Amino acid sequence: MSMKRQKLKVDSEEVEKINSGTSTPDGQNSDKQAKIKHLRKHAFINRVSLLDDMDKDSELNRTKFVGFYNMLYVVGFYYFIINPIMSYNKTGQLIETSLYNQMRRDLFMCIVTWPLFYAWSHIALLIQYLAMMNMPKTLMFVTQHISQVCMFVYAHYLVLTRDWYLPQGAFVTFQSCVFFFKMHSYTMTNYKMRREWIDQGCPKTQDPYAYPNNINFKNFTQFIMTPVLVYEPQYPQSGKIRWKYVVVKFMNSMAMLIMGYMIVSNHIYPIIQNIKDHSLPDSIFQMTLPLIFLCLTIFNMVFENYCNFWAEITHFGDRLFYTDWWNSTDFEEFNRNWNRPVYEFLYRHVYLELIFEFGIGVKKAQLATFLFSALLHEYTLAVSLKQITPIMIMFMMIQLPVMVWTKKIKGTKFGNLFFWFGIIQGLPLILNLYLRFDELPKLLIP
């Protein structure tokens, strides 16, 4: 908890020092560019996932809490087995299928969007080939932004025109965001590497990872398949593929997916179906525990199992997809620690670019990065739900004064308790406000 945060603090201070100087034209800012490169230098190193029970070097296996973690798996296993039995005794079905019938609607078209987005993402590679043929910078950026906007428009079009429910809409929207991150990072990182290469006199090298040798189909595909959103020509590599590890991570992902479905179909979906019959406090209280268990299940599925599954296949050595967000004492720590791939993207391609490319101050860049993140969250929900209900962005804006206040309790036990209270009560409150959006005026004005 200390070394990572200390590094982030040092980076922030270093950014302020670098930014305090006077901006210089391109080609005359080698010292500044060297410092920027230094900030990126150690972005990826060989690290093990904190809660990886299959790696003896993980933080979990080096503590005395591994038995507690195993107990949670056993509890999950019991739920996995007992719930279908209870459901069969009650309804004659092992698993409630009405939600499944909604999810499988137009399933093929939903799944095929991934290879479509993958094929479309190669426009970013094409742009780099054209850049090596002296494509004008303005045309390069215009083409980049148009290609990314078209991907969002296509995702939006699919969600709005097809008879899809939230799961299909969320899947396609998230995929469009992931490929947007990757395309943008690939374009911008190579643009900066190209500038450095030109400033150095376009040297020739045999290094396959040095610009422009890194511009090739193999390197691009490796990046697309690697569970990371920030491009580097070369990542730290793990050893040979542990196929037992791959199988276990895949099976865990599937088990967590089924468990998440069971939690939703048995404990959340029935309340949503009859939301009009429940008062706001009643539905919030009934959803509180199922939602927190659902979120923990999804977190484990995505960041501990799914990401490690792809990391093992692609030999990606940096498995720090999250840090100890559960120890957060304010929401600033939580936003930084629970989803490291997105944080790394925002840090490099929003925060640092605003500072070094546009000359914006550190505080304004922090605010702009937070606003970008809030708008991105709101976009994914708006498209998935097929309606604009600015509840998520409202709650994220509320975080700003809350984060200022919680600086007084940062690093304390009370700060962590306050954080968990906000998470546990915030989830059902936000969901209920979305479900009751048409009733909001009545709820707010008696």
N, C-alpha and C positions, 0 to 999 in steps of 0.2 A: 504494500500500500504506500510505502514511503518512496522507494527508488523511482517508480514510474511517475508519481506526482512531482517529485523533485525535478526530474528531467523536464516535465511539461512546464514547470515554473521557470526553470533555467531558459528553456526555449522562448517562453513569453518575454522574459527580461531581455534576451538576446535580440528578439525581434524589435523591441522598443529601442534598443541601442542602435541597431542597424538603421531603423526608420528615422532616427533623430537627425541623420545627416541630410545634406541637400541632395536632391535627385540630380542625376547626371544623364546625358543622352546615351542611347544604345552604343556600345562599342567603347565607352569610356567609363564603364561602371564595373570593371573587372573585380575590384576589391569587394564591392557590394554583392556581386553575383557569387563570388567565392564564399561569402558568409551565408548567402541563401542556400547554396549547395551544401554547406556544412550543416545547416538545419535539417536538410533532407537525408543526410548521409546515413544516419543510423535509424531510419524509419523502420526497416525490417531486419531482424536478426533471428537466429534460431531460438525459438521459445516453445515451451510446452503449454497446452491448455490447462488452466488452473484446476478444473474438476475432471480431468481425464483419468478415470480409474483404471485404464488399460496401460498407462504409461507410468513406470515406477518413479520417474523424475518429476511428476506433476506435483503441484502444491498440495493437492488433496492427499496423495500417498506419502507425503513427508510430514503430515500432521497426525494427530491422534483422533481425528474426526472421520476417518474413512469408514468406521463401523456405523456411524450415524448416517452417512451417505448411503451405505448399503441397506440400512433399515428403510430409507425412503424408497429405494428400488423394490424392496420386498412389499412395502405398503402399496406401491403402484401395481405390483404383480397381483396382489390380492384383489385390488379394485378391478383390475383387468379380467380376472376370473369370476369374481363374485357378481359383478354388475350384470353380465349377460344372464346368469342363472336367475337373479331376482327379476330381471326384465321378462324372462320367459315365463316364470311363475305368475307374473302380473298380467302380461299382455299376450303370451303365446309366441313372442318373438324374442330371439336372442339379442338383437340390436334394433332400436327404433329406426325405421327406414324412411320416414317422410322427408327428413332432412337430406338423407343420402340420395333420394330420388330427385331432389332439387339440385344437388351438387353434380350429379352425373349428366344433367341436361346439357346437350351440346358439348360433351366432355372432350371429344376429339378435336373440335375447333379450338377449344380452350388450350389444350396441351400443345397443339401444333404452332401456337404463337411463339413458343420458345425457339424452335429452329428458324422461324421467320425473322424474329428479332436478331438471332445469331447471324443469319445471312445478311441482314440489313446493316449490322454493325461493321461489316467489312468496308463500308464507305469510309470509315475512319482510316483504315489501312490504305485505301485508294487515295485519299487526300494526302497521305504522307509520300506516296509514290509521286504524286503530282507536285508536291512541294520540292522534292529532289530534282524535278524538272523546271524549277524556278517559277512555280505557280505564285501569282501575287498574293501577298499576305491577306489583303482585304477579301479577295475572292475565296481564299482558303477558309477564313473564319465565317464568311457568309454561307458557304457550302456546309460547313460543320454545323452551324446553328439550324439551317433549314433541314438537314438530315435528322437532327435530334427532334425538332419540332414535329416533323412528319411522323416519327415513331410515336410520339405522344398523341397526335391526332388520330392515328390508326387505332391505338389502344382505346382512346375515348370513343371512337366510332363503333368499335366492336361492342363495348360495354353498353352503349346507348341503343344500338340497333338490334341486338340479339336478346333473346329471352333468358337473360342470365340473372342469377341471384348474387348475393354478396361474395360467396367464395370464389366464383369464377371471375367476377369483376376485380376482386382484390388480387387474385393471382396474376392476371394480365397487367394490372396497373403496377404492381411491384416489379414484374419483369421489365416493363418499360423503364422504370426508374433505375433498375440495376444496369441495364444496357446503356442508358443515358450517362450514368456515372462512368462506366468503363470507356465509352466513346470519347467523352469529354477529357478524361484523364489521359487517355492515349494520345489525343491530339495535342493537348497543352504541354504535356511532358516532353513529347518529341519536338514541339515547337521551341521550347526552351533549350533542349539539347542541341537543336540545329543552330540556334543563335550562338551558343558557346562554341560549337564546331566551326562556324564561320569566323568568329572572333579570333580563334586560334589559327586561322589560315587554312581551313579545310584539310587537316592532316590525314594521310592514309594510314590505316591500321589493320592488323589481322584479327584484332579482338572482335569476336562475333557479337558481343553485347555493346560495343561502342557505336555511336551514331556515325554513319548511316547504315552500318552493317546489321543493326537490330531491326531494320524495317524489312520484314519478311513474313510470310504466311505462318510459318512455324512459331515464331516468337509471339505473333499476335494471337494465335489460337491458344498458346500456353497461357497467355494473360487472361483471355476470355474464360478459360476453364478453371483458372485458379480462384479460390474464394477470397478475392481481394478486389477493392474498387479503385485503388491507386496504382497506376502503372509504373513499373520499373523494368528496364531491359533484362535484369537478372534478379531473382529472389534467392534468399538462402534456401539451400536444398536439404531435404531429409535423406535418409539412406534408402535402401531398397524397400519396395512396397511390402507392407505386412498384410497379407491377404486375410488373415484371421481378423486383424484390426478392421479392415475394410468391411468384412461381412458383419461383424458385431455392430459397427457404427450404422450400417445400413439397416440392420434388423431393429436396432434401437430407434432409429428415425421412424420406421414404419410403426413400431409399437407406440411411440409417442403420438404419432398422427392418429392412430386408432383411439388411443386414450383421450386425446383432445376432442375427437368426434363424440365419444361417449359422454364426456363432461358437458359438451354443448347440447347434445340431443336429449340428455336426461335431466339436466339441471338448469339450463339457460334457455333453450329453445321453447319449452313449454310456457315459461314466463313471458317470453316475447310474443308468443301466439295469443296470449290472453292479457296483454299489457293493459288494456282498457279496464280490466276487472281488478287491477291492483292500484293502490295509491302509490305515489312516488316514493315515500319512505319504505313502504312494504316491499316494493320491487327492488329497491336498492339493497335492503337487508338480505333478501333472498338470493340476490346475485353476488353478494360480496365474496363469500368463500369460493363458490364455483369459478368466479372470474380470476381470482388470484391463483388458484390451482391451474386454471387453463393457461394463464400467462407464464407461469413457471414451467409448465409442460412444453409450451411453444418455444420458450427460451432454450430449454434443454435440447429440444429436437433440432432447432436451427443452429445455434451457436456451439453446442457441444458435440452433436452427432453429425448433422448434415455438413457443416463446414469442415469438420475433421475428416469426414468421408472423402470429400473432394480434395482436401489438402494432402491426404495420404496418396491418392491416385496421381496427383500432379506433382508430388515430391515437394510440396510447399513446406518450408521449415518453420515459418513463423506462425505458430498456432494461437497467438494471443488475440482471439476474436472478442474477448471481453476481459475485464479485470474485476476486482472485488466490488462490484456495484452494490451488493447487499450491505456493505459497510458504509455506504454513502451517508454523509451528515447534512448534505444539501442537494438540491436538484441539479446544480451545476456539475457536481461530481458524478451524479447519476447519468446525466446526458453525455458525459465524456467517457464513462466506463462501461456502460451496458452493451453498446454496439460499436466496437472499435473500427470495423471496416468503414462505416458511414462517417464516424468521427474523423478518421484519417483523411477521407475525401474532403470533408468540410474544412478541415484544418489547412490542407495544402491548396485546394482549388477554389476555396472561397476566401477564407481568412488571409492566408499568405498572399494570394493573388491581389486581393483588394489593397493590401499594404504595399507590396513591391511593384505591382503593375500599374496601380491607379493612385498611389501616394496617399491613401486614406490612413488616418491615425488608428492606433491600436484599439482604442475604446470604440470608435465608430465601426471598425472592422468586426469587432466582437458582436456588436449589436446587429450589424447587417447579416452576419453569419447565423445568428439566432433567428432573425426574421426569415431568412432563406429556409432554414430548417422547419420553421413553423408553417410557412407556405407550402412546403413540400408535403408535410403531414396532412395539411388541409386538402391539398390536391388529391392525394391518394384516397382519402375518405370521400371526397366529393364525387370522384369518378366511380368509385366502388359502390357508393350508395345511390348514384344517379341523381343527386340533388346537392345544392350548395347550402350547407348548414354550418356556419363558421363557429362551431362550438369548440373544436379542437384548437384552433388558432387563438380563441378567446382564453382558453385555459393555459395555453403556452405563454400568452402575454401576461397572465396573472403571475406566472413564475418569476417574471422580472423583479417586481417589488418583493416577492417572497424570498428570492435569492439574496437580495440586499439585506433583508431582515435576518435571514438564517446565517449570515456571516458571523453574527454574535454567538451562535451556538455550534459553529462549524468545529468538527473534531471532538464533539462531546456525545455522551450517551443519549442525552435528550435530543440532540440533532438527528441521530439515527432513528430514534423512536418517532420523531416528527416526520421524517422522510417516509418511514413505513406506513404511518397513519395516512399520509397523503396518497401513497400508492394504493393502499387497500381500499380507501374510501373514494379515491378519485376515479378508479376504473368503472365501478357500477354507476357512479353519478354521471360521468360523461356518456356512457352507453344509454342510460335512461333519458338523458336530455336529447340525444339523437332520436331515440324511439318516440319521444313525446314532443318533437319539434313543433308540430302544429298546435300543441296544447301549451307551449311555453308562455304565451301571454296570460293565460288563465292561471298558470302556476306562479308567475311572478307578480301578477296584479290581481288580488282577490276580488 
